[in-house]
Amino acid sequence: MREGGASRASTLIVVPCWNEERRLPAASFRAFLAAEPDVGFVFVDDGSTDGTREHLRSLEKAVPERVQVLGLDENRGKAEAVRRGVLEALASEPRFVGYWDADLATPLEVIPDLRRVLETRPEREIVMAARVRLLGRRIRRSALRHYLGRLSATWIALALDLRVYDTQCGAKLFRNGPRLLELFREPFLSTWLFDVEILARRIAQGRASGAPPAREAVYEYPIPEWTDVIGSKLRPGAYLRAALDLVRIRRRYLRVCGPPPRSRGQRAAP
């Protein structure tokens, strides 16, 4: 169900939320909205069972022209929440659309940095925040998750045949254009690796349509700050599921013999 609207902003950020009553930093969102008048948010309440929806509605009432709440009747998972939010945002025809984790592990102040990349590099279609531990940058992450993340990133890069460093940081921005809708039109195969699936779709898109290859369309931006927020919903078993999903993604989109197969029931163009 759609409530409110965020159509006055040229940059719309989708924020998936599931039982975020205690973690949602509403004051940070309000402060950012006051500082950045050209950015709006589409909050997707993914069937929360706590007071998340009420918190989101209060934000919507405070800035109704730039905050929209999309409520799902039942929990569909982060991938589907993001997908539906992006489709809702695209209906307003913004210049840029992105998605961001609700806990603000990546500060909102990074949004203008990502947008600046797209504004100054017209050949880029996607800019992804990357958690790179460089001197002078504050990347706070447990050692276990850091090394598991680096191992996962290696397998992902090999599976995609793309020298990508960090696919899983929950902060990404896209240039609105004719190819973007196709990346989000169909539901994702994977719940946790939908970020990888987006890249796989973009790679397949380039092969099938002659669009610029993903290595030229995607830009990774080393962010200045990231904090591993307590209360993450990622569980150890998710790594095993993600490994299986990676195999499925590769088989579905990156077959050497040609473009990915059509979805079930989809007819070939005449």
Summary of the structure (lengths in Angstrom):
residues: 270
radius of gyration: 17.9
end to end distance: 35.6
largest distance: 56.0
contacts: 837
relative contact order: 0.15
helix: 40%
strand: 19%
